[in-house]
Amino acid sequence: MPELRVSSPAFNAGKTLELVREAHGGKAVLATFPELGVSAYSNEDLFFQDALLSRTEEALRAILSGTKALDIIVVVGAPLQI
């Protein structure tokens, strides 16, 4: 379980990447993380604000970029506006 900070997607993505790299080093083929693990819970109305959603999308891109060369499946959870 990664250390998470509420409304801090960049920090949460960094902690997620640390654990993904650790799992990859241990030869894991799958790493799963909590739902809303990129944004963390307790954001309440912030889930409806573009600022949090935008930072969450940036954090997801950072996770994608940081895992691109790794041979591991990574499942993360994040609020997305659809």
N, C-alpha and C positions, 0 to 999 in steps of 0.2 A: 504494500500500500504506500503510494507516494505521500510525502509531506505536501499538504495543500494550503494555499492562502485564498481566502474569499476574494473574488473579483480581481485576481492577479493571474490571468491566463499565461503570461510569459514565464512567470516563476513556476507555475504548475507544469507547463510544458517542459521546462528544464529538468524538473525532478522526475517527470515521466521518462524523459530521454535517458537520464542516469540509470533508471531501473531497466529500461529496454536494453541498454548496452550491457548491463550486468547479466540479464537473462540470456542475451545473445552469447556472451562469453561463457556461460554455463551450458551452452548448446541447446537452449530451449528453442522450440519452433513456434511457440505461441505465447504472447504476453497480453494479458487482459487487465484493464483498469476500470475504476468505478464509473458508473454513469455520472455525468457532469463533473468528471475528474479534471477536465481542462479549466472549467470556471469555478468549480466548487459549489457546494450548496449554500443556502442562506443568503443568496443574492436578492431574493424576493422580486421587487419591482425592477431591479437592475436587469433582469432577463429581458425586459421589454425596451431597454435603452440601446440605441445603436452603438454607443461607445463600448459597452461590454461585448456585444455581439461581434463588433469589428475586431477587437483585441483577441477574442476567442478564435476567429477565423485566421488571424495572423499566427496565433499559437499553433493551430492545427497545421498550417503550412510549415512552421518550424519543425514540428514533429515529423511530417512527411519528408522534409528535406534531411533531417537528422537520421532518418531510418532507411533512406533510399538504398544505400549500399549494403544494408544488413539483410541476411537471409532469415527473416523472422516475420511472423504475422503479428501485427499490433492492433488491438481493439481498444479504442478510447471513447469516452462519452463527453459530449459537449452540446450546449443549447445552440440550435441553429434556427434562423428565421426562414420560414418557407412560405 
